[in-house]
Amino acid sequence: MRIASGPLLLSAALMLPALPSQAAMLDIATVAHSSVFVRDCRSAEARAANAMLPDKCEATAEFNLVDTMVEQRYVAALGGNSATIQATHAAAKVGGKVSQGSVDGSGALGQIVIKQGSFTQPYARVSSWTDVLQSYAWDGSGAATRTLGGTLDFNHVGMFGSDAFNATGTAAAATVDMTLSVFSLTTSTISVDTELVANQVYLYEEFALGLPGYRREAWVERFGEVSPVSFGATFSLEQGRTYFVEARVAAFARFGGALDATHTFSASITDLQGLTQAQPLAQPYLITNVPEPGSALMLLAGLLGLGCARGSVRRG
């Protein structure tokens, strides 16, 4: 079963003294965020008995996602270009491997690098979500059509693919979901509501939908495929517009499955002539959280509860 498209909703108990109590709009040209989520899919009785069999893991009328979430770690650098997070819960550590996500857009012009790993004990589900946004202005020189392309390379343990991950039963399984989006505006920044970012995980293109001149230029999505995955997106340039490139990778593993993407997602614009990349803020606006296990996390109903989130941006 494939998961419905839309933004990824989550509610978080944030420990963020600097976060304003009222919505604060922040104009930014770059974003980097990374997060990990861990679910212990055992009932209280199974946990008390130290039983490894997940007995509270399927989507049923009685299923409650909140009851199984034991860790959420999240960092968003608004106006930044790199972010790294790592799980600390034992359910997300296997054989010296730790579930983690990192993104780096600080290298050569036009390049993005994402590395992830989701490793899980036989009774748990673990996932990682990582996103980066870059932006470019064009001076009119060179070709008016450009290509953004690259590869996603990974290793996996257990059955692979979204159908296997979402199947009933307790078999080990893993899957990966990658999206690459290019959109443009007649302004040079997007306006982000920091309060919404603090309480929800979005594709940041969501924040551009109502801004001047918004236009979708290209969209690529890959999921449930064997490594390596190659991809490419072609888009046309127009002077006076700013072009935003957003890349997102989500890695999922359950019940002893594992997906190790530290072999890397990499994307780059093949022709950079006439393009100027926006630089990150000297001090990006950071939003982080390390909530207590069992806090009221209505997390990832469209992501962790059922599998991998689809990347289409909501337009309602």
N, C-alpha and C positions, 0 to 999 in steps of 0.2 A: 504494500500500500504506500502511495506517495502522499506526502504531507501537503496540506493546503498552503497556498501562497500567502504572503503577508508579512508585516513587521513582527519582530520577535518580542513578545511582551514578557516583562518580568518585573516583579516588585521586590525591592531590596531594602534591608535594614542597613543604612549606610552610616559609617562612622566618619563624618566629614565635617569638622568644625567650621571650615571655610565656606561651606555650601550655603548660599542665601536661602532664607526661609520662603521668599517669594520667587517667582520665576524670574530669571535673569537671562537676557538674550546676549549671546556672545557671537561676534562676527569673526569667522575663521576661514582659512583657506586649506588647512590640512587637519587630519585627525588620525590618531592611532589608538586602537583599543584591543585588549585581549582578555579572555575570561575562561575560567574552568568551572565545571559543575559536577558534583558527585552525589549519587543517590545510592543509599544502602537499601536494597530491595528485599529486606526481610521484615517480618512482623516482629513486634516486641518479644514475643515468645521465642522466635527463632534466634534473635540476637542474644537473649538471655541464655539460651542453650548452646550458643556458639555454633549453630548449624550453618553450613555453607550454602544450602539450597535456598534460592530466592523464592519466597512464598507470597510476596506482595509486590508484584512487578508488572502485572498485565493491566490493560485499560478495561475496567469493568465498572458497573454501576456503583460498586463499593470502593473503587480505587481512589486514593487520595494522594496526589503528587506531593503535597506539602509534607506528608508524614514520612516520605522516604528521602527527602533532600537533607544531606548532612553537611555539605560544604558548597559555598559559592565564593569565588574570588574573582575580582574584577578590577581592571585599571583602564581608564580612558584618558588619553592625553589630547585634549581639545586644543588645536593649534600646534600639536606635536607631530612627529613622524616615526616614533618608535615606542613600543610598549611590550612588556614581558610579565607573565604571571605563571605561577606554579602551584599545583595542588599540594596540600599538606596532609590530607586525610589518608589513612592507611589503605582504604579501598581503592585509591588511585595510584598506588605504588606497587609495582610488580617487578621482581628480579633486578632491582637497581634502577628501573625505569620509573619516571614520575610524569604524570599527566601535566602538560604544560602548553603554553602558546606564546609565541613571540612574533612581532612584526617589525620590520626595519625598512623604512623608505628614505634613509639618510645617505645611501650610497650614490652611485653614479646617476647622472640626470636621467630621468625617465624609468628608473628601475624600482621594483618592489620585491621584497623577500619575506616570506612567511614560513615559519617552522612550527610544527605542532606534534603532540603525541597524546593519545588517549589510551590509558592502560587500566585494566580493571580486574579486581578479584572476582571469583565465581559468583558472588552474591550481589554484585553492584553494577551500576551503569555510570559511565563517565563520559563527559564531552568537553570539547574546547571550541570556542568561537573567537575568531580573530579577524579584525577589519582594519583597512588603511585607506585613507582618502588623500589624493594629491590633486593639485590644480595647475593649469598651464594657460598662459596667454600666447597669442600668435601674432607676429609682426607682419604677416602676409608673404614672407619669402618662402621659397621651396614649394613642395607639392601641397595641394589643398586636401589631399586624402592621406591619412596615416593609418598604421596598423599597430595595435597593441596585442602582443602575443607572448606565449611562454609555455611552461609545463608545470604539472603537479606530479611529484614523484613520492611514493610511500611504500612501506611494508605493512602487511596486515596478518593477523592471526585469527583463525576461526572463519566461519562463513562470512562472505563479503557482499555488500550491497544493501540498499535501503529496504528491499523486500525481506531479506534475511534478518536485518536488524529489527524490523517491525513485526516479524512473525511471532505468533504465540509460542510458548514454550520457553525453555531455559538454556538453549544452546548458545555457545559463544558466537558472537557476531560483531562485525564492525562495518562502518560505512563512512564516506566522506562526501561533503557537499561544497562545491566551489562556485562562486559567482564573480563575474567581472562586468562592471558597468561603466559606461561613459555618458555623462550628461553635461549640458552647457547652460550657462546663464548669461544675461547681459550685465550682471554685476560680478565683482571679483571675489566675493566671499559668500558663504552660506551663513544664515542666522540660526544658531543652535540654542534651544531652550535648555539651559543647564539643569533645571529641575527635572525635566523630562528625561534627559540622559541619565540622571542619577537614579531614576526609577524604572527605566526601560532600556532594552538594547534594541537599537534600530540599525537598519541600513541607513547611513546618514543621508542618502538621497531623499529619504522621507522629508527632511527639513528643507529641501530645495523646491518641493512641489509647488508652493505658492509664491515663489520668488520671481522677480522680473525675468521674462524670457525663457523660463525653464523649458528644456527640450531634451528628451531621451535621444542619445546618439547611437549607442550600441549596447548590447546585452548578451552575455555568454554565461551559460550554466552547465556544469558537469557534476554528475553524482553517480554513485554506484558503478564505477568503471574500474577496470584493472589498471594498475600503474605501469608506465607513466601515462598521464593524461595530457595531451597537447590541446591548445586552444588559441583562438585568434579572433580579434574584433576590429573591423575596419570602420573608420568614421571620417567625416568631412569637416574641414575647418572653415571658419568664417571670421574675418577680422571684427573686433569689437565684442567678441564673446569670450568667456572664460570656460575652459574645458576641465571638468572634474573627472578623475579616474578613481573608481572605488573597487577594491579587491577584498573579497571575504572568503575565508575557508573555515568550515566547521567539520570537526572530526569526532566520531562517536564510537564507543565500544561498550559491550555489555557482557556480563557473565563469563569472564575469562577471555573475552576477545580483546584485541588490541589493534590500534591503527597508529603507526609511527610515520609522521610526515616530516620528520627532521631531515629527510632526504630533500625536502624543500619544494615549496611553491615559489616560482619566480616568474615575473612578468616584466616586460619592457616595451617602450615605444621604439619601433625600429628606425624611424627617421625623426631626428630632433631639430632639423634646420628650422630656424625662426621661432622655436618654442622657448619660452622662459618659464621655469618652474617656480611657483610660490615657495618662499622659504618659511620654515616653522617659526613660531614665536620663540623669543629668547627664553621665556618662562611659560610654557604651556599650562593651560588650566587643567589641573589633575583632579580626577574623580576616582576614588578607590573605595573598596569595601572589603572588610574581613568580618562578616557577620557571625554570630553565635550559631552553632548547629541547632536546628530545631526552631529557629526564629521564623516569623510568619513570612515565608518566601513563596508567593504564588508565582513560581519560576517556570519559565520556558514551557508553557502549556503546548505551544506549537513546535517546540524543539525537543526537549529532553523526554517529555512524557510519551511521545510517539515515535521519535526518531529524528531525522534531519529536517531542518527548516528549509523551506523553499525560498528563493530569493526575490520573487517578483515584488515590486514596490506597490503598495496599496494606493489607489487613486480615488477613493471614495470621499 
